[in-house]
């Protein structure tokens, strides 16, 4: 699935940025899209924050405007270099979300924006286990990603986008009950909103108890 447009969008920053801006019009523009997962969330200057799968730092800049202790993690060296240039006040680390190079319970907030749909089911489980591990007790995991549209008018647009730019993992995420999966890893949903005709979901979950599953 997906087309050559997907490869081009990752190769050429101008194309990626153009696609992002156009797609974000459905929620009021890219600036609002990048902050959707932060709405209603209190982040103090002293909070330790992880921007997971940070890409080129598009959302990291908004986190860094709130906290003095923001770390971005991404597996792409190119993305890390771009992020360092775009958000010099944050710290960036190259690494895999499935095996984060951080100690246990060090972050107050873990944020991720439009990244989970890139993961295979086993990767997603490993990532949620890692999120639980690096969050402090009572810490918040906040995310925005795809959701099956609840408004039929949005179905053609989101499905065309997935066909052109995404892979089978995006379709698998649409069939996944994310709140239930989060609960399986000791992350209890405290807030959930749908946007863009239901095609985007924003979830904020709190770390309460131990994960019930261990991924080898």
PyMOL commands that set and color helices and strands:
alter all, ss='L'
color gray80, all
select helices_A, chain A and resi 4-11+13-27+30-38+60-64+77-86+97-99+116-118+121-134+152-165+168-174+178-184
alter helices_A, ss='H'
color red, helices_A
select strands_A, chain A and resi 48-52+69-74+91-94+107-113+135-146+187-195+200-207
alter strands_A, ss='S'
color yellow, strands_A
deselect
rebuild
show_as cartoon
